[in-house]
């Protein structure tokens, strides 16, 4: 999947799927992420796997991760850095708290910079600037390689879809649809089962919101968790989409009026 469309679409969705705002160390209005001391520390320690700007390389994209989105002043980032993630090939780093906070501040500044792109991309972006694909090719992908027709129908849930959303939003929804939240079922050590909407998860903890509005947080190492994501098929396609696929699908969906 080519980077240009994926980055734009990821930004349009926002990194924070559970409706929470990123929090971090204040960096000051006059200092950009390029000028922050955390940049050098991050690049020396983490850049080889996560890329020099945190967007990912052999390791994950940190700017759109739940770890960074829920971190406050390095509290979650520090835990991962100090303990490592051996099962994923990440060693532990005995960095002092001051450097952890610098890294956290750099990552939060980078995430904020990335999210600000949306303010420079109006939702009424002209259709003729986006409509560069082939509708017939998009229809063939929809019914064929993309497997879209297994879950969607142009006369059912997608009927008149082009009238419901502006072109730029419709393009973003191809890869990043919303409106459906993952759910989870947690079985505790005493056999009690709690089910609800998944509101947060990382390597160590998972939080659910039950029907009565109460939130429950569990240590993943002490419970059994079954997560159901109704958008999992879209997530799997992120590693398969090409620019042409996105452009062609948009051209096809724009015919559904």
N, C-alpha and C positions, 0 to 999 in steps of 0.2 A: 504494500500500500504506500503510495507516495505521500510525502510529508505535508505538502502544502494544504490539501483539503482536510486531512485528518486533524492538523493543528487548529485550523479555523473552526472546524466543527466541534472539537473538544472544548475550545474556548467559548463557543456559543452555548454549549450545555453548561459550562462552568464546572469546575472541579469538585464542587461540593454538592453531591447528589441528595443529601439529606436536608437541604435548606438551611445550613448553618454557615456563618461567615468565618473566614479564616482569621486566626488571631496569632499574633507573634510579638516579637520585641520591636518597640518603636525604633525606627532607623533615623528619624529626623527628616524634615522636609527638603533639606538641601543636599542630601546624600543619596545618590542612585546606587542600585545594586552593583554597578560596575566599580564604584569607589569604595565599597564596604570591605573591611578586613576579612569578613567571612568568606568572600569570594576566593581569596587565595587559600584559606584553610580548606574550604570545600573542594577546590580543584586538586589540591595535593592529596587529600585523604579519600575523597569520594568520586572525583571527576572521572577516573578511569572507567568505572562501571556506569555511573549515572550521568555522564556527560558534563562538560565544563560549565554548562548553564542549568543543570538539573533536569533537562528534558529527556534524559535517558540515553543509554548506549547499549552495552550488553546487559545492564541492569535496568530497573524500571524508571519511568518518568515520575519524578518526585513532585513536580509542580501540580500534577492533577491527582495526587494520591490522597487517600483519606488520612494517612499518617500526618502529612503536612497540614491538611485542612483543619485538623482537630488539635494540632499542637499549639501550646501556649508557652512562649518563651523557651522552647527547647525541652519541655517536660516529656514529650513522647519521642521526639527525635533523639534526645539524649539516651533514653532507655535502649533504643535500638542500636545506637552507635556503641554504647558501652557493652551490651550483651552480644551484639552481632546477630546474624541469622545463618548459623552454620548449615542448616538444611538447604539454604539457597546460595551457599557459597560466599556469604558475607562474613568476614572476620570481625572480631570485636576490636574497637579502637579505644585505648585508655586516654581519651582527650580530657583536659580540664574543663570545668563548667564554663569558664569564660569563652573557650573556643566553641563549645556546644551552642552557646547563646549566639555567637557570631554566625555560625553555620545556619542556625534557625532564622536569624534575622535576614540573612542573604536569601534563603529559600522563600521566606514569606514575601520579601521584596520582589523576587522573580515571579512568584505566583500572582502578585498584585499587578505587576507590569503586564503579564500575559492576559489577565482578565480585563485589563483596560482597553484591549483591542476592540472589544465589543462596542465601546463608546465611539469608536471611529468607523464603525460599519453600520450604517442605518438599516433598519429593518425593511425599508422600502427600496432597497438596492434594486436598480433597474433590471427587469426580467431579461432584456436583450443582452445584458452583460453576463448573465448566468446561463442562459439557454444556448449552450454551445454543443450539446450532445445530440444524439440521434434517438428519436422516440421509438422507432422500430427495434433498434438494438437494445434499448432499455426494456421494452416489452419482452423481448426474447430472454434477457437476463432475469427479469422478474419471474418468468414462467420456467426458466431453465436453471442455469448455474447458480443464481442467487437464492433459489428455493423460497423466494418471497411468497409465491402462491400457496405454499403449504399452510401459511398462517393468515394471509391477507387476500382480499378479493376486491377487484376494481368496481364491482357492483354491490359490494357489501360494506366493510368498514372503511374502504378507501373511496367510496362513491363521492364525487364532487370535492375530493381532497384539495384540488387546486383552488377552489373558491374559499376554503376554510383558512388557508395559511398563505402568507406572502411568500414569494419565491425563496428568499434567503432563509426564512424559518423552515420552509418545506425541505430545502436542501439539507439543513442541519438535522432535521428529524429522520432523514434516511438512515444515518448512522447512529444518531442519538435521540431516539424517541423518548418521550417522558409520559407521565401520567400513571405509570404502573410501578409500584414499589416492591422490592424483594420482601419476602416473608421468611420467617425462620421458626423452627421448632427446637426447643432446648430441653434435653432430658438431664435432670440433675442426678447427683450420686444416689439420692434416695428414691429415684424412679419417678419423681414429679415431672410432668411435662408442661411447659409454658410455651404458648404460641403467640406470635404477634408480628407487627411490621418491623423489619430490620431498619434501625436508625443509625447504627454505627458498627463497624468491625475493623479490626486490625489483627496482627499476628497473636495478640495476647488477650484481647477482650472483644465481646460482642454485646450490643445493647438492643433490646426489643421494646416496642411500645405496644401494650396490650389494649384491648378494646375499651377499657375503662380509662385510658389515657395515662396509666402508670407506666413508668420506664424501669426496666430491669437490666442490670449489667452482670455479665458472667465472665469468669476466667475460663478461657477456652480449654485450658489444660485440665479442668475439673468437671467438664460437662460434655455431653454428646450433642452436636449441633447439626441440624439439617436445614440448609438454606435453599429456598426456591426463588429463582430470579426469572420472571416472565419475559425479560428482555435478554436472556442469555444468548439467544440465537443472534441478536444484533451485535452483541459483544464479540462473539466468535468471528463475525464477518469483518471486524475491524482489521484483522490481519490478512484479509483477502481482497478487500476493495482496491480498485485502481481509480485514478482520476476519471478514466473513460467510464467506468461502471457508475460512478456518482453522477457524472454529467448526463449519461444516457438514461439513468433512472429518473433524474429530475425532469428531463425532456418528456419521458413517458408519463410521469405523474401529472405534469402540467396539461396533459390532454384529458385528464379526468375531471371535467367540469360539469 
